[in-house]
Each structure stands twice: as structure tokens, then as C-alpha cells.
Amino acid sequence: MSSPATPPAPLFVLLYASADDVAGEAPAQFPAHKARLDEFHARGELMMVGTFGDPQAQGSMAVFATRQGAEDFVTGDPFVRNGVMRSWEIRQWNESYRDRH
């Protein structure tokens, strides 16, 4: 008899709400924001990131391996520090199924 699979460790989702005129404000901050994304991805903390269909109205999200990684990222993110994002929130996400092709 096989034992039940151990559930995966929780992930942490960083949700951003865009400030007014995100399309006009983001380009100036994007190079520093992208460098930070690359740094956290290289460290294995950032798993994926992207905007929703309408970034101005719906914002964006990133998925992190740990809460600490998400917190460290957001506190130094140029988008947050320079007002490109109106607000942010970190939520724990308990993955229950993933296609692993």
C-alpha cells in the first residue's frame, strides 16, 4: 500500500493594485524593477510574475517560494517605493494540483 503524497509547501502570492496612470509611470521605474525580478528569480525565490488582462484596473501578481522572499522583494521594489503601485498584499496559497509535464 502506498502512502499519501505529502502536500507541497505553500507558495506566497504578491498582489499589486496599480496606482493612477500606471502605464505612464511604470516605464521610468521598469529597469530597476526588472533587475530586482531577475535577482529574486536567480535566488530561487520568484517563481512567476505578470499582469492581469487590464493592469490599470486589475493590477498584477507574483508568486514566491517563501513569505520572507515576497516581503523582501516588495519592501525594496522600485514600483512600490516610487508610487507605481497603490497598494500590495501577500497571501499564502496552498497548491493542491499542478500539471508537471
MMTF fields as JSON, N, C-alpha, C and O atoms, coordinates in Angstrom:
{
  "mmtfVersion": "1.0.0",
  "mmtfProducer": "UNKNOWN",
  "numBonds": 403,
  "numAtoms": 404,
  "numGroups": 101,
  "numChains": 1,
  "numModels": 1,
  "chainsPerModel": [1],
  "groupsPerChain": [101],
  "chainIdList": ["A"],
  "bondAtomList": [4, 2, 8, 6, 12, 10, 16, 14, 20, 18, 24, 22, 28, 26, 32, 30, 36, 34, 40, 38, 44, 42, 48, 46, 52, 50, 56, 54, 60, 58, 64, 62, 68, 66, 72, 70, 76, 74, 80, 78, 84, 82, 88, 86, 92, 90, 96, 94, 100, 98, 104, 102, 108, 106, 112, 110, 116, 114, 120, 118, 124, 122, 128, 126, 132, 130, 136, 134, 140, 138, 144, 142, 148, 146, 152, 150, 156, 154, 160, 158, 164, 162, 168, 166, 172, 170, 176, 174, 180, 178, 184, 182, 188, 186, 192, 190, 196, 194, 200, 198, 204, 202, 208, 206, 212, 210, 216, 214, 220, 218, 224, 222, 228, 226, 232, 230, 236, 234, 240, 238, 244, 242, 248, 246, 252, 250, 256, 254, 260, 258, 264, 262, 268, 266, 272, 270, 276, 274, 280, 278, 284, 282, 288, 286, 292, 290, 296, 294, 300, 298, 304, 302, 308, 306, 312, 310, 316, 314, 320, 318, 324, 322, 328, 326, 332, 330, 336, 334, 340, 338, 344, 342, 348, 346, 352, 350, 356, 354, 360, 358, 364, 362, 368, 366, 372, 370, 376, 374, 380, 378, 384, 382, 388, 386, 392, 390, 396, 394, 400, 398],
  "bondOrderList": [1, 1, 1, 1, 1, 1, 1, 1, 1, 1, 1, 1, 1, 1, 1, 1, 1, 1, 1, 1, 1, 1, 1, 1, 1, 1, 1, 1, 1, 1, 1, 1, 1, 1, 1, 1, 1, 1, 1, 1, 1, 1, 1, 1, 1, 1, 1, 1, 1, 1, 1, 1, 1, 1, 1, 1, 1, 1, 1, 1, 1, 1, 1, 1, 1, 1, 1, 1, 1, 1, 1, 1, 1, 1, 1, 1, 1, 1, 1, 1, 1, 1, 1, 1, 1, 1, 1, 1, 1, 1, 1, 1, 1, 1, 1, 1, 1, 1, 1, 1],
  "groupList": [{"groupName": "MET", "atomNameList": ["N", "CA", "C", "O"], "elementList": ["N", "C", "C", "O"], "formalChargeList": [0, 0, 0, 0], "bondAtomList": [1, 0, 2, 1, 3, 2], "bondOrderList": [1, 1, 2], "singleLetterCode": "M", "chemCompType": "L-PEPTIDE LINKING"}, {"groupName": "SER", "atomNameList": ["N", "CA", "C", "O"], "elementList": ["N", "C", "C", "O"], "formalChargeList": [0, 0, 0, 0], "bondAtomList": [1, 0, 2, 1, 3, 2], "bondOrderList": [1, 1, 2], "singleLetterCode": "S", "chemCompType": "L-PEPTIDE LINKING"}, {"groupName": "PRO", "atomNameList": ["N", "CA", "C", "O"], "elementList": ["N", "C", "C", "O"], "formalChargeList": [0, 0, 0, 0], "bondAtomList": [1, 0, 2, 1, 3, 2], "bondOrderList": [1, 1, 2], "singleLetterCode": "P", "chemCompType": "L-PEPTIDE LINKING"}, {"groupName": "ALA", "atomNameList": ["N", "CA", "C", "O"], "elementList": ["N", "C", "C", "O"], "formalChargeList": [0, 0, 0, 0], "bondAtomList": [1, 0, 2, 1, 3, 2], "bondOrderList": [1, 1, 2], "singleLetterCode": "A", "chemCompType": "L-PEPTIDE LINKING"}, {"groupName": "THR", "atomNameList": ["N", "CA", "C", "O"], "elementList": ["N", "C", "C", "O"], "formalChargeList": [0, 0, 0, 0], "bondAtomList": [1, 0, 2, 1, 3, 2], "bondOrderList": [1, 1, 2], "singleLetterCode": "T", "chemCompType": "L-PEPTIDE LINKING"}, {"groupName": "LEU", "atomNameList": ["N", "CA", "C", "O"], "elementList": ["N", "C", "C", "O"], "formalChargeList": [0, 0, 0, 0], "bondAtomList": [1, 0, 2, 1, 3, 2], "bondOrderList": [1, 1, 2], "singleLetterCode": "L", "chemCompType": "L-PEPTIDE LINKING"}, {"groupName": "PHE", "atomNameList": ["N", "CA", "C", "O"], "elementList": ["N", "C", "C", "O"], "formalChargeList": [0, 0, 0, 0], "bondAtomList": [1, 0, 2, 1, 3, 2], "bondOrderList": [1, 1, 2], "singleLetterCode": "F", "chemCompType": "L-PEPTIDE LINKING"}, {"groupName": "VAL", "atomNameList": ["N", "CA", "C", "O"], "elementList": ["N", "C", "C", "O"], "formalChargeList": [0, 0, 0, 0], "bondAtomList": [1, 0, 2, 1, 3, 2], "bondOrderList": [1, 1, 2], "singleLetterCode": "V", "chemCompType": "L-PEPTIDE LINKING"}, {"groupName": "TYR", "atomNameList": ["N", "CA", "C", "O"], "elementList": ["N", "C", "C", "O"], "formalChargeList": [0, 0, 0, 0], "bondAtomList": [1, 0, 2, 1, 3, 2], "bondOrderList": [1, 1, 2], "singleLetterCode": "Y", "chemCompType": "L-PEPTIDE LINKING"}, {"groupName": "ASP", "atomNameList": ["N", "CA", "C", "O"], "elementList": ["N", "C", "C", "O"], "formalChargeList": [0, 0, 0, 0], "bondAtomList": [1, 0, 2, 1, 3, 2], "bondOrderList": [1, 1, 2], "singleLetterCode": "D", "chemCompType": "L-PEPTIDE LINKING"}, {"groupName": "GLY", "atomNameList": ["N", "CA", "C", "O"], "elementList": ["N", "C", "C", "O"], "formalChargeList": [0, 0, 0, 0], "bondAtomList": [1, 0, 2, 1, 3, 2], "bondOrderList": [1, 1, 2], "singleLetterCode": "G", "chemCompType": "PEPTIDE LINKING"}, {"groupName": "GLU", "atomNameList": ["N", "CA", "C", "O"], "elementList": ["N", "C", "C", "O"], "formalChargeList": [0, 0, 0, 0], "bondAtomList": [1, 0, 2, 1, 3, 2], "bondOrderList": [1, 1, 2], "singleLetterCode": "E", "chemCompType": "L-PEPTIDE LINKING"}, {"groupName": "GLN", "atomNameList": ["N", "CA", "C", "O"], "elementList": ["N", "C", "C", "O"], "formalChargeList": [0, 0, 0, 0], "bondAtomList": [1, 0, 2, 1, 3, 2], "bondOrderList": [1, 1, 2], "singleLetterCode": "Q", "chemCompType": "L-PEPTIDE LINKING"}, {"groupName": "HIS", "atomNameList": ["N", "CA", "C", "O"], "elementList": ["N", "C", "C", "O"], "formalChargeList": [0, 0, 0, 0], "bondAtomList": [1, 0, 2, 1, 3, 2], "bondOrderList": [1, 1, 2], "singleLetterCode": "H", "chemCompType": "L-PEPTIDE LINKING"}, {"groupName": "LYS", "atomNameList": ["N", "CA", "C", "O"], "elementList": ["N", "C", "C", "O"], "formalChargeList": [0, 0, 0, 0], "bondAtomList": [1, 0, 2, 1, 3, 2], "bondOrderList": [1, 1, 2], "singleLetterCode": "K", "chemCompType": "L-PEPTIDE LINKING"}, {"groupName": "ARG", "atomNameList": ["N", "CA", "C", "O"], "elementList": ["N", "C", "C", "O"], "formalChargeList": [0, 0, 0, 0], "bondAtomList": [1, 0, 2, 1, 3, 2], "bondOrderList": [1, 1, 2], "singleLetterCode": "R", "chemCompType": "L-PEPTIDE LINKING"}, {"groupName": "ASN", "atomNameList": ["N", "CA", "C", "O"], "elementList": ["N", "C", "C", "O"], "formalChargeList": [0, 0, 0, 0], "bondAtomList": [1, 0, 2, 1, 3, 2], "bondOrderList": [1, 1, 2], "singleLetterCode": "N", "chemCompType": "L-PEPTIDE LINKING"}, {"groupName": "TRP", "atomNameList": ["N", "CA", "C", "O"], "elementList": ["N", "C", "C", "O"], "formalChargeList": [0, 0, 0, 0], "bondAtomList": [1, 0, 2, 1, 3, 2], "bondOrderList": [1, 1, 2], "singleLetterCode": "W", "chemCompType": "L-PEPTIDE LINKING"}, {"groupName": "ILE", "atomNameList": ["N", "CA", "C", "O"], "elementList": ["N", "C", "C", "O"], "formalChargeList": [0, 0, 0, 0], "bondAtomList": [1, 0, 2, 1, 3, 2], "bondOrderList": [1, 1, 2], "singleLetterCode": "I", "chemCompType": "L-PEPTIDE LINKING"}],
  "groupTypeList": [0, 1, 1, 2, 3, 4, 2, 2, 3, 2, 5, 6, 7, 5, 5, 8, 3, 1, 3, 9, 9, 7, 3, 10, 11, 3, 2, 3, 12, 6, 2, 3, 13, 14, 3, 15, 5, 9, 11, 6, 13, 3, 15, 10, 11, 5, 0, 0, 7, 10, 4, 6, 10, 9, 2, 12, 3, 12, 10, 1, 0, 3, 7, 6, 3, 4, 15, 12, 10, 3, 11, 9, 6, 7, 4, 10, 9, 2, 6, 7, 15, 16, 10, 7, 0, 15, 1, 17, 11, 18, 15, 12, 17, 16, 11, 1, 8, 15, 9, 15, 13],
  "groupIdList": [1, 2, 3, 4, 5, 6, 7, 8, 9, 10, 11, 12, 13, 14, 15, 16, 17, 18, 19, 20, 21, 22, 23, 24, 25, 26, 27, 28, 29, 30, 31, 32, 33, 34, 35, 36, 37, 38, 39, 40, 41, 42, 43, 44, 45, 46, 47, 48, 49, 50, 51, 52, 53, 54, 55, 56, 57, 58, 59, 60, 61, 62, 63, 64, 65, 66, 67, 68, 69, 70, 71, 72, 73, 74, 75, 76, 77, 78, 79, 80, 81, 82, 83, 84, 85, 86, 87, 88, 89, 90, 91, 92, 93, 94, 95, 96, 97, 98, 99, 100, 101],
  "secStructList": [7, 7, 7, 7, 7, 7, 7, 7, 7, 7, 3, 3, 3, 3, 3, 3, 3, 3, 7, 6, 6, 2, 2, 2, 2, 2, 2, 2, 2, 2, 2, 2, 2, 2, 2, 2, 2, 2, 2, 2, 2, 2, 6, 6, 7, 3, 3, 3, 3, 3, 3, 7, 1, 1, 2, 2, 2, 2, 7, 3, 3, 3, 3, 3, 1, 1, 2, 2, 2, 2, 2, 2, 2, 2, 2, 2, 7, 2, 2, 2, 2, 6, 6, 1, 3, 3, 3, 3, 3, 3, 3, 3, 3, 7, 7, 7, 7, 7, 7, 7, 7],
  "xCoordList": [0.849, 0.0, 0.899, 1.855, 0.597, 1.409, 0.867, -0.324, 1.785, 1.369, 0.881, 1.301, 0.0, -0.481, 0.677, 1.61, 0.595, 1.639, 1.65, 0.603, 2.83, 2.967, 2.55, 3.014, 1.687, 1.283, 2.476, 3.368, 2.495, 3.598, 3.598, 2.567, 4.762, 4.873, 4.021, 3.866, 3.471, 2.672, 3.528, 4.738, 2.885, 3.508, 2.933, 1.968, 3.523, 3.064, 2.879, 3.799, 1.667, 1.276, 1.304, 0.679, 2.042, 2.093, 1.144, 1.343, 0.119, -0.86, -0.608, -0.503, -0.511, -0.317, -1.58, -2.196, -1.964, -3.002, -2.282, -1.51, -2.534, -1.851, -2.292, -3.468, -1.338, -1.65, -2.241, -2.224, -2.759, -3.287, -2.189, -1.032, -2.539, -1.633, -0.411, 0.717, -0.633, 0.485, 1.235, 2.457, 0.549, 1.214, 2.16, 3.182, 1.835, 2.703, 3.837, 4.905, 3.619, 4.612, 5.593, 6.756, 5.142, 5.967, 7.24, 8.276, 7.215, 8.419, 9.698, 10.772, 9.602, 10.8, 11.371, 12.58, 10.522, 10.954, 11.211, 11.746, 10.828, 10.891, 12.293, 12.438, 13.338, 14.664, 15.095, 15.616, 14.889, 15.254, 14.328, 14.776, 13.042, 12.078, 12.47, 12.455, 12.818, 13.211, 14.491, 14.61, 15.441, 16.676, 16.366, 16.978, 15.417, 15.025, 14.316, 14.565, 13.449, 12.803, 13.857, 13.788, 14.83, 15.883, 16.683, 17.016, 16.988, 17.745, 16.993, 17.566, 15.712, 14.927, 14.656, 14.563, 14.53, 14.359, 15.639, 15.581, 16.782, 18.06, 18.292, 18.931, 17.783, 17.919, 16.933, 17.025, 15.991, 15.004, 13.796, 12.975, 13.67, 12.532, 11.323, 10.198, 11.543, 10.459, 10.213, 11.113, 8.993, 8.658, 8.003, 8.293, 7.126, 6.465, 5.895, 5.648, 5.691, 5.184, 4.472, 4.829, 3.465, 2.787, 1.627, 1.213, 1.117, -0.032, -1.309, -1.28, -2.41, -3.715, -4.101, -3.381, -5.223, -5.635, -5.622, -5.178, -6.091, -6.097, -5.302, -5.871, -3.984, -3.149, -3.603, -3.455, -4.147, -4.589, -5.725, -5.72, -6.687, -7.854, -7.652, -8.204, -6.856, -6.76, -5.431, -5.328, -4.405, -3.118, -2.297, -2.408, -1.466, -0.551, -0.273, -0.704, 0.462, 0.802, 2.131, 2.589, 2.738, 3.96, 3.823, 3.159, 4.449, 4.391, 5.797, 6.753, 5.902, 7.179, 7.191, 6.146, 8.379, 8.549, 8.352, 7.953, 8.631, 8.505, 7.875, 7.955, 7.254, 6.706, 7.834, 7.701, 8.942, 10.059, 10.566, 10.885, 10.644, 11.066, 10.128, 10.58, 8.826, 7.832, 7.959, 7.908, 8.124, 8.259, 9.536, 9.518, 10.641, 11.901, 11.797, 12.291, 11.155, 11.004, 10.208, 10.657, 9.049, 8.137, 8.688, 8.452, 9.403, 9.896, 10.945, 11.123, 11.639, 12.628, 12.26, 13.072, 11.059, 10.654, 10.504, 9.752, 11.212, 11.07, 9.636, 9.26, 8.833, 7.436, 6.688, 5.832, 6.99, 6.337, 6.934, 6.209, 8.244, 8.942, 8.676, 8.771, 8.343, 8.157, 6.726, 6.491, 5.767, 4.361, 3.729, 2.648, 4.369, 3.749, 2.595, 1.632, 2.709, 1.661, 0.957, 1.604, -0.35, -1.155, -1.084, -0.978, -1.144, -1.107, -0.666, -0.589, -0.379, 0.027, -0.449, -0.771, -0.482, -0.922, -0.217, -0.041, 0.18, 0.763, -0.229, -0.719, -0.518, -1.424, -0.728, -0.002, -0.953, -0.48, -1.398, -2.617, -0.802, -1.566, -1.149, 0.032, -2.111, -1.859, -2.192, -3.353, -1.173, -1.337, -1.882, -1.389, -2.889, -3.439, -3.24, -3.373, -2.924, -2.72, -1.883, -2.108, -0.926, -0.139, 0.206, 0.652, 0.001, 0.39, 1.911, 2.427, 2.613, 4.077, 4.653, 5.506, 4.204, 4.715, 6.153, 6.762],
  "yCoordList": [-1.163, 0.0, 1.232, 1.302, 2.211, 3.429, 4.458, 4.493, 5.293, 6.344, 7.554, 7.77, 8.339, 9.522, 10.487, 10.607, 11.15, 12.111, 13.272, 13.73, 13.729, 14.898, 16.128, 16.323, 16.956, 18.153, 19.08, 19.133, 19.8, 20.725, 21.857, 22.184, 22.437, 23.59, 24.725, 24.838, 25.561, 26.679, 27.648, 27.752, 28.339, 29.418, 30.73, 30.734, 31.839, 33.144, 34.07, 34.307, 34.584, 35.42, 36.878, 37.263, 37.672, 39.117, 39.74, 39.619, 40.405, 41.082, 42.577, 43.159, 43.197, 44.638, 45.286, 44.765, 46.423, 47.285, 48.484, 49.164, 48.736, 49.807, 51.179, 51.403, 52.098, 53.497, 54.113, 53.498, 55.322, 56.03, 56.163, 56.413, 55.999, 56.132, 55.227, 55.679, 53.962, 53.017, 52.938, 52.791, 53.031, 52.956, 54.131, 53.986, 55.277, 56.441, 56.459, 57.004, 55.871, 55.895, 54.726, 54.889, 53.562, 52.353, 52.378, 51.909, 52.903, 52.793, 53.36, 52.783, 54.449, 55.035, 54.143, 54.149, 53.381, 52.521, 51.077, 50.279, 50.746, 49.352, 48.752, 47.621, 49.434, 48.788, 48.336, 47.232, 49.156, 48.781, 47.683, 46.784, 47.752, 46.721, 45.38, 44.351, 45.388, 44.168, 43.585, 42.366, 44.428, 43.934, 43.216, 42.197, 43.756, 43.126, 41.788, 40.805, 41.749, 40.494, 39.446, 38.308, 39.834, 38.906, 38.397, 37.214, 39.288, 38.905, 37.862, 36.85, 38.115, 37.194, 35.874, 34.823, 35.93, 34.696, 33.867, 32.653, 34.506, 33.792, 33.135, 32.086, 33.742, 33.182, 32.05, 31.376, 31.832, 30.78, 31.204, 30.363, 32.481, 32.985, 33.292, 32.932, 33.948, 34.35, 33.251, 32.864, 32.754, 31.659, 32.139, 31.616, 33.128, 33.684, 35.054, 35.366, 35.864, 37.225, 37.656, 37.223, 38.51, 39.041, 39.942, 40.022, 40.614, 41.488, 40.714, 39.679, 41.232, 40.711, 41.382, 42.261, 40.983, 41.462, 42.97, 43.479, 43.688, 45.147, 45.61, 45.788, 45.808, 46.126, 47.366, 47.414, 48.348, 49.551, 49.219, 49.659, 48.451, 48.14, 46.914, 46.842, 45.944, 44.664, 44.405, 43.481, 45.202, 45.045, 43.892, 43.504, 43.347, 42.278, 41.385, 41.661, 40.301, 39.389, 38.708, 38.6, 38.25, 37.459, 36.318, 36.453, 35.195, 34.025, 33.747, 33.646, 33.627, 33.423, 32.099, 31.586, 31.559, 30.295, 30.451, 29.501, 31.651, 31.877, 33.231, 34.145, 33.349, 34.648, 35.665, 36.818, 35.231, 36.152, 36.702, 37.887, 35.845, 36.302, 37.354, 38.358, 37.136, 38.11, 39.42, 40.497, 39.33, 40.541, 41.303, 42.528, 40.578, 41.233, 41.908, 43.021, 41.234, 41.81, 43.109, 44.14, 43.057, 44.2, 45.417, 46.55, 45.205, 46.358, 47.16, 48.348, 46.54, 47.265, 47.467, 47.976, 47.082, 47.182, 48.647, 49.392, 49.07, 50.44, 50.817, 51.984, 49.85, 50.147, 50.575, 51.458, 49.975, 50.335, 51.626, 52.546, 51.687, 52.842, 54.142, 55.222, 54.049, 55.249, 55.459, 56.208, 54.813, 55.102, 54.545, 54.991, 53.581, 52.959, 52.051, 51.854, 51.509, 50.664, 51.41, 52.045, 51.324, 51.979, 51.198, 51.782, 49.874, 49.035, 47.638, 47.303, 46.83, 45.449, 44.592, 45.083, 43.289, 42.319, 40.995, 40.618, 40.301, 38.971, 37.966, 38.124, 36.933, 35.864, 34.515, 34.264, 33.657, 32.28, 31.537, 31.704, 30.717, 29.919, 28.471, 28.14, 27.621, 26.202, 25.443, 25.151, 25.139, 24.441, 23.035, 22.32, 22.646, 21.303, 20.431, 19.21, 21.043, 20.265, 21.078, 22.275, 20.426, 21.081, 20.051, 18.948, 20.412, 19.57, 19.683, 20.776, 18.601, 18.624, 17.941, 17.061, 18.332, 17.753, 18.089, 17.692],
  "zCoordList": [0.0, 0.0, 0.0, 0.772, -0.867, -0.915, 0.071, 0.381, 0.55, 1.488, 0.703, -0.434, 1.304, 0.603, 0.326, 1.12, -0.788, -1.152, -0.167, 0.291, 0.143, 1.008, 0.215, -0.908, 0.778, 0.037, -0.158, 0.689, -1.257, -1.499, -0.47, 0.117, -0.271, 0.624, 0.07, -1.146, 0.931, 0.43, -0.373, -0.17, -1.27, -2.035, -1.523, -0.759, -1.942, -1.466, -2.654, -3.437, -2.767, -3.891, -3.453, -2.465, -4.211, -4.003, -5.012, -6.22, -4.514, -5.37, -5.319, -4.239, -6.484, -6.599, -7.152, -8.081, -6.58, -7.149, -7.764, -7.089, -9.027, -9.747, -9.285, -8.996, -9.218, -8.947, -10.209, -11.275, -10.084, -11.255, -12.308, -11.969, -13.563, -14.698, -14.604, -14.803, -14.305, -14.219, -15.545, -15.542, -16.661, -17.965, -18.182, -18.853, -17.628, -17.752, -16.745, -17.024, -15.576, -14.502, -14.53, -14.163, -14.955, -14.859, -15.709, -15.237, -16.941, -17.773, -17.135, -17.305, -16.424, -15.807, -14.715, -14.48, -14.052, -12.95, -13.379, -12.608, -14.615, -15.037, -15.021, -14.555, -15.499, -15.476, -14.072, -13.919, -13.068, -11.696, -11.172, -10.459, -11.52, -11.121, -11.755, -11.081, -13.043, -13.756, -13.169, -13.047, -12.805, -12.191, -10.879, -10.558, -10.132, -8.867, -9.138, -8.44, -10.133, -10.515, -10.866, -10.402, -11.685, -12.101, -10.905, -10.832, -9.973, -8.776, -7.951, -7.547, -7.705, -6.88, -7.605, -6.971, -8.926, -9.695, -9.632, -9.432, -9.8, -9.755, -8.397, -8.316, -7.342, -5.992, -5.735, -4.709, -6.647, -6.472, -5.662, -5.296, -5.377, -4.602, -5.483, -5.134, -6.612, -7.512, -8.528, -9.273, -8.549, -9.453, -10.746, -11.821, -10.642, -11.824, -11.481, -10.316, -12.513, -12.326, -13.601, -14.697, -13.453, -14.626, -14.254, -13.097, -15.268, -15.077, -15.396, -16.062, -14.911, -15.315, -16.626, -17.1, -17.219, -18.536, -18.688, -19.718, -17.701, -17.706, -16.484, -15.407, -16.646, -15.491, -14.707, -13.486, -15.393, -14.68, -13.718, -12.568, -14.186, -13.359, -12.47, -11.372, -12.949, -12.256, -11.57, -10.764, -11.871, -11.21, -11.738, -12.901, -10.855, -11.24, -10.045, -8.925, -10.307, -9.224, -9.486, -10.623, -8.395, -8.465, -7.476, -6.448, -7.787, -6.921, -6.397, -7.165, -5.086, -4.401, -3.657, -3.256, -3.481, -2.771, -1.265, -0.59, -0.73, 0.714, 0.987, 0.166, 2.138, 2.553, 2.712, 2.304, 3.306, 3.511, 2.185, 2.085, 1.162, -0.153, -0.713, -1.264, -0.58, -1.06, -0.293, -0.886, 1.027, 1.847, 1.503, 1.377, 1.351, 0.997, -0.359, -0.543, -1.31, -2.644, -2.592, -3.094, -1.995, -2.047, -1.297, -1.715, -0.218, 0.55, -0.209, 0.062, -1.149, -1.924, -3.375, -4.148, -3.767, -5.171, -5.589, -4.96, -6.645, -7.122, -7.494, -7.384, -7.931, -8.234, -6.974, -7.039, -5.849, -4.584, -4.043, -3.663, -4.012, -3.425, -4.171, -3.588, -5.457, -6.274, -6.741, -7.69, -6.091, -6.314, -7.57, -7.956, -8.224, -9.399, -8.962, -9.702, -7.757, -7.188, -6.047, -5.215, -6.025, -4.987, -3.679, -2.601, -3.788, -2.595, -2.989, -4.171, -1.981, -2.206, -1.048, 0.034, -1.314, -0.311, -0.598, -1.757, 0.448, 0.305, 0.875, 1.994, 0.09, 0.529, 0.411, -0.551, 1.385, 1.288, 0.334, 0.369, -0.517, -1.466, -1.302, -1.402, -1.053, -0.845, -2.121, -2.406, -2.862, -4.128, -3.88, -3.008, -4.641, -4.475, -5.716, -5.637, -6.857, -8.074, -9.048, -9.226, -9.67, -10.704, -11.767, -11.451, -13.02, -14.133, -14.266, -14.5, -14.125, -14.128, -15.377, -15.259, -16.542, -17.795, -17.972, -18.965]
}
